[in-house]
Amino acid sequence: MSTTNTMPRETFDAFMPLREAVNRFMEGGLSGPERAVFLLGRTFPVDILETPDEYVIQASLFGIRPESLKITTAGNTLTIRAGQKTQQENKEGTYLRRERIEAFLPDVGRTITLPGAIDPDKVTAEYEHGVLTIHVAKDEEVKDHTIPLQVKQATPVK
């Protein structure tokens, strides 16, 4: 005699609306750039390198004009914003495919928190071939300091 645990079908019927919603989403409820924005957000990749004297931040901003970049600091945060003018609708034709995210969300930004306060006078930025490189000099109080260790000779026990 075989005993199998089977659950009544009514138990699973309660989940059918959820399953159908997930199926619709996976089949293309949000397609193209809308789906990417929904899943990933509108941002850009950055690398942050810490050296003994500075932080070097590199951001990939391909297709962004240098004049649309704005870099600000406040306390220990650095914000990079890029704004593009939205393109006018094409009056002469109809898009067969429109995938570029910039057409839907022209503004992009990223705020980076660093371990110490940022002196805006010690920040430099350069933009070349779609890569923004920002150098943030470390404050003297933020830099690692090596404390010399004084070793005392143990006195012999009498």
C-alpha positions in Angstrom: 0.0 0.0 0.0 1.4 3.3 -1.1 0.8 6.4 1.0 1.4 9.7 -0.8 0.8 13.1 0.7 -1.3 15.0 -1.7 -2.7 18.4 -0.9 -6.2 19.2 -2.0 -6.3 21.2 -5.3 -8.2 24.0 -3.6 -5.0 24.9 -1.7 -3.2 25.7 -4.9 -6.2 27.5 -6.6 -5.7 30.4 -4.2 -2.3 31.1 -5.8 -3.6 31.2 -9.4 -4.1 35.0 -9.7 -0.5 35.5 -8.5 0.8 33.0 -10.9 -1.1 34.5 -13.8 0.2 38.0 -12.9 3.8 36.7 -12.8 3.3 35.0 -16.2 2.0 38.2 -17.7 5.0 40.2 -16.3 7.5 37.6 -17.6 5.8 37.6 -21.0 6.4 41.3 -21.5 4.3 43.3 -19.1 7.1 45.8 -19.2 9.2 45.7 -22.3 12.3 47.4 -23.5 13.8 50.3 -21.5 10.8 50.5 -19.2 11.6 47.0 -17.9 15.3 47.9 -17.4 14.5 51.1 -15.5 11.9 49.2 -13.4 14.4 46.4 -12.5 17.7 48.3 -12.3 16.8 51.9 -11.7 18.2 54.8 -13.7 21.9 55.0 -12.7 25.4 54.4 -14.1 28.3 52.2 -12.9 31.1 53.7 -10.8 34.5 52.5 -9.6 35.9 54.0 -6.4 39.6 53.5 -5.7 41.1 54.5 -2.4 44.8 55.4 -2.3 46.7 56.7 0.7 46.2 60.3 -0.5 42.9 60.4 -2.4 39.8 58.7 -3.6 39.5 58.2 -7.4 36.0 57.9 -8.7 35.4 56.7 -12.3 31.9 56.8 -13.8 30.9 55.5 -17.2 28.7 58.2 -18.8 28.8 57.3 -22.5 26.7 59.6 -24.7 26.5 62.3 -22.0 27.7 65.8 -23.1 30.2 67.3 -20.7 28.2 70.5 -20.4 25.3 68.6 -19.0 27.3 67.2 -16.1 27.1 68.7 -12.6 29.2 67.6 -9.6 28.3 68.8 -6.1 29.6 68.0 -2.6 28.0 68.3 0.8 29.6 67.0 3.9 31.0 63.6 3.0 28.9 63.0 -0.1 29.6 63.7 -3.7 26.7 63.8 -6.2 27.1 63.4 -10.0 24.1 64.5 -12.1 23.7 64.5 -15.8 20.7 65.9 -17.6 19.9 65.5 -21.2 17.4 67.4 -23.2 14.6 65.1 -24.2 14.4 64.5 -27.9 11.4 65.9 -29.8 8.9 63.4 -31.1 9.6 62.5 -34.7 6.6 64.0 -36.6 7.6 62.4 -39.9 7.5 58.7 -38.9 6.5 56.1 -36.4 9.1 54.3 -34.3 9.2 50.6 -35.0 11.4 50.1 -31.9 12.5 52.5 -29.2 14.9 51.1 -26.7 17.2 53.9 -25.5 16.5 54.8 -21.9 17.4 58.4 -22.5 14.2 58.9 -24.4 12.2 58.0 -21.3 14.3 59.3 -18.4 16.7 62.0 -19.5 18.1 62.7 -16.0 20.5 60.4 -14.3 22.3 60.8 -11.0 24.4 59.0 -8.3 25.3 60.0 -4.8 28.5 58.6 -3.3 29.3 58.7 0.4 32.9 58.8 1.4 34.4 58.0 4.8 35.4 61.6 5.6 34.4 65.2 4.9 35.1 66.5 1.4 36.9 69.8 0.8 35.4 71.1 -2.5 38.6 73.0 -3.2 40.5 69.7 -3.3 38.3 68.0 -5.9 39.2 67.8 -9.6 37.2 66.2 -12.4 38.0 65.3 -16.0 35.8 63.8 -18.7 37.3 61.8 -21.6 35.7 59.4 -24.0 32.6 58.9 -21.9 34.5 58.3 -18.6 34.3 60.8 -15.8 37.2 60.7 -13.4 37.0 62.6 -10.1 39.9 63.0 -7.7 39.0 63.8 -4.1 42.0 64.5 -1.9 41.8 63.0 1.5 41.7 65.4 4.5 44.7 65.1 6.8 42.4 63.8 9.6 41.0 61.1 7.3 44.4 59.8 6.2 45.7 56.7 7.9 48.4 57.6 10.4 50.9 55.1 11.7 51.4 55.5 15.4 55.0 54.7 16.5 55.1 52.0 19.2 57.4 52.5 22.1 58.6 49.3 23.7 59.6 49.4 27.3 62.0 46.8 28.7 60.4 44.6 31.3 62.0 44.9 34.7 63.1 41.6 36.1 61.1 40.3 39.0 63.2 39.9 42.2 
